[in-house]
C-alpha cells in the first residue's frame, strides 16, 4: 500500500465500505451451525468461511471486484484503478478485527465496485469542471 499517496477519498470510502461488510464472530457461526444441525466444519465448507481479513486480502476477492468494475464501467480497468482496488482491500483487511469471520460468498465485489465507480465519477466531474 502506498501510504504517501493514498487513494483520494480513501478514508471516506472505507468509512462507507466497512460497516456494510457481512461478518460474524466465531460464536455466531457456531450458533448458526447448531441451529442448522451441522458441524462447524460442514458450515465453514458450505459457506467458504475464513477470517475476514483473509477474505478481503485474497486475490479471488480483488479479481471479483475488478470484474464487477469492468462491467459497471463498460471497459477494462486501468492500472491506477487496479492499484486503487488493491489499496482499499488491503486497508479494509488491516482495519477489520482479527476475530471476525466472513464468507467468500459475499457482496464485497458489488459494494466496493459501486463505491469506487462513484468516486471515479466524482473525480472525472471535478476534472471536467476545472478544465
N, C-alpha and C positions, 0 to 999 in steps of 0.2 A: 504494500500500500504506500502510495506517495503522500507522506504527511506534509510536505512543503507546499504542495499544490492539490489540495483535496477537491473532490468533485464539487462544483459550485452548488450551494444549497444542500450539501450532504447532510448536515445536522438536521435541517428541516425535513429532508426526505426520510432519514432514519426515524425521526420523531413520528412521522406518519406511518412508516412501514412496520416498525417493531410491535406496536400494540395490536396490529392485525394478524400477527403470527398465531397459528393454531398450535399451541404447545401444551404439554401435560407433564405433571410430575410423575415419578415412579408410583406413588401411592394412587394417583388417579388411573394410571394404566393398570395397576394390579386390581383395583376395584372393578374396572370395566371387564377385565378378564374373568373375574369371579362371577360377575353378573351374566356374562355370556357363557359361563360354564366351560371355559377353555384355559389351557395353561398359558403362562406368561410367554413361553417360547412360541406357542401357536399364534398368539395375538401379535407378538413382535414380528413374526414372519409374515403373517397375513397383511399387516398394515405397513410393513417395511419401516419399523420404528427404530430410530437411533437417537443419539444425543442431538439436540437442536443445533448446537454449534457445528457438528459434523455435517448435518444435512445442508445447512446454509453454506458451508465452505466446499461442498462437493462439486466436482466437475459436472456431474449429472445435473445439479441444480442450475449452475451457471449456463450450461448448454440449453436447458429448457427455457430459461429467461431470454436468452439470445434468440431462440426460435420464435417465441411469442412476440418479441420486439420486432423481428423481421416481418412477421405477419401484420402487426399494427402499423409499421412504417411503410410497408409495401416495397421494401428494398432491403438489401443486405445491410447489416450494421457495420459501421466503420471501426477502425482501431480505437479511436477515442471512446466510442460508445462501449466497446468491449471492455476497455480499461475501467470505465465507469461502473459497469456491472460487476466486474471483479472486485473493485474497491468497495462498493456498497455491500456486497455479500460478505467480504472479509470483515468489514466494520460491524455488520449485524452479527456475524458469528462471534466476534470478540465481545459484543455487548450483551448477549443472552447469558443467563445463568448456566453454569456448567451442569446443573442438576436437571434442566428441562429436557424433555424428550419431544420428538417430532417425527411425523411420518414423511417419507419421501412422496407419498400421495397427498400433495398439499396444493394450495393456491398461490404459493410464492411466485412462480413464473408470471402468472396473470397479474397479480398485485404489484410486483416490482416493475414489470414492463409498463404497466399503466402509469405508475408514478414517475418513472424515468422519462417516458414519452411526453408526459405533461411538462416535465422540466425542460426537455429539449424544445418543445413548442414555445414555452415562455422565453427561452434563450433566443430562439430564432426571431420571435416577435420583437425582443429588445434590440437585437442587431439590426432588424429592418427599420425600427423607429430611429435608431441612431444614424442610419445612413441617409 
